[in-house]
């Protein structure tokens, strides 16, 4: 019998607990996938793991819709004039591509899908703090989606995903359905954030102090704070826009004494922090994957943990950099420009710490790690071009060009989506208990990397030469860039199809994963794959940090001794 | 991860160690949600500040159209309901189930009084042609942007009224659960967190009343 001196989260005072080692079974009998069966059991489950998978399914579906729209847009842009769709259809397609990818894919992708699955497991908890609220969040998301689809069937939407007034108050497309959809969707995000904050504060297993919290959870914590503080402002903004269209309340209408730029302020007060709702959880995944596949303690634990919070904080102070050309005062633009540069500091701290973690590590080039390297390369380009866009004089020239389009795809797709893929490949064995085909996965990762850069690098060039975003036609000199970009998008499409293929195949015929295929020290790996309904069949006790690779594996598998198993 | 002692009471959900942890967690969750509510109203308050700075004379003229007497009555009514909801929580803590139910009912009653008074105020404005935005037809305020004050007024008080209605629903639900005898000094978490919500609804009105009615 061993003992461990730890602080349980619920009391906060040090206690000596009797512990013993619980080695996870490699061949679990009961898992969360087998214990309740049938569609109804899934639809009414309060299990965070199943809810995470339900989000994963929905996010994949929306990614497919948004991706097909992107391919159609790129195909239309093969030639300078009309290729195969009308200009109005084109406007609808780019609006829907943006709205679907931002609101239905990127925002819920990491926190709601992967986060839901791993957060309680990394805490050694049985579930999130409010399991029923968690299920409600999922259905709120679904209802929001239904409203958006009503809009699709009913005139569509052609305002751009940003709904800028005054056009959004005049457009003949169904703006109201989408704004109501986004309003509802916002609550899903807020409630998930609330749930995560309460869970991280109150449901940590004995021994998990703030200094032993996995960095993925620091990132999700920072994300949740942004979700709770920023999303309500979007809610009130789209509510005002809805009222503007329904009742003409005039708050954004100059004819009635209102101000359309106020809409932009409100909108970006949410939507800029929303960029960090998408990006910060990505940073969490990178920290987890990079340590596991370097078999090494993370470099600068506190620097990475606190820089997530710093990004969340500074992220609230930079919204004005979207309005450098909207008639903001010179003083305001200067201040916003300066604050924008500040975001580069915590972000740079993270990137340098990750690279330093690799130093003298025992690096294993598995698929998740390949995505991490893709991320480091692509995200750094995205970050640096962001600094250029934050520079006042450069932004006047680059504003509303393809340079901006390329920048945010480098950050959002290169940052968030590639980390999402890293996380998906990393936790796939834990979620399903199956391994995917490593070779095919590596080919997929290579296709994504090549396709991505082929698609978006040319956009930087044509943007800097003056190609405006959202245009249906272009002058002949941009043809080669547009065509290269379109070919790149097809490579991306093939890459995603390959990923879908081998992941689906692994479910049927994948090899058994075993409890900890990567040899990670993370708590979520110290149980069976897939886990049982309660995640652990004991109460885990944590004595080491999550990245203490110099400590033996036994020390990461401790749990309270003498528990009766009558639950 | 619970300590699976045999004394696990029925109201404690499976993923909590004990009643205290569940109570603290629920309370923290509600506080986080209330922060979100403040940001939600914050957007409207921000619009209010901007337009008041732009059209200060309009806000003075338009505020005269609002009925300060009934606004003040409503303020007293809501503060009273905050008191009764606090007394309801106190009753639950002291195991006085009758007091709990009576206080919840009084709170609902006061909330309904608030809504009725608000309804009369709205009806009176509609009669005068004071509608939001482009439907505004009233000619009693000599200012080209008169409509915008009332757009903000209707948005602020309207969103607040929706919160009052949700509060009435929640408190009624708590009342029904109290009637079934679900609460005791051991377990009154839903009463406490609903009370927190209701205090916020009250607090927002305490800001709305002077900002809209008492401008001089």
Interface residues (C-beta under 8 A of the other chain):
Chain A: X8 X10 X120 X124 X125 X126 X127 X128 X129 X130 X131 X133 X190 X193 X194 X195 X197 X198 X199 X201 X202 X203 X205 X228 X229 X230 X231 X232 X233 X235 X236 X237 X239 X240 X243 X244 X247 X248 X249 X250 X251 X253 X256 X257 X258 X259 X262 X266 X269 X534 X535 X536 X538 X539 X540 X560 X563 X564 X565 X566 X567
Chain B: X1 X2 X3 X4 X6 X13 X14 X15 X16 X17 X18 X20 X21 X24 X25 X26 X28 X29 X32 X33 X35 X36 X37 X39 X40 X41 X42 X43 X44 X46 X47 X50 X51 X54 X55 X131 X132 X133 X134 X135 X144 X145 X147 X148 X151 X152 X154 X155 X159
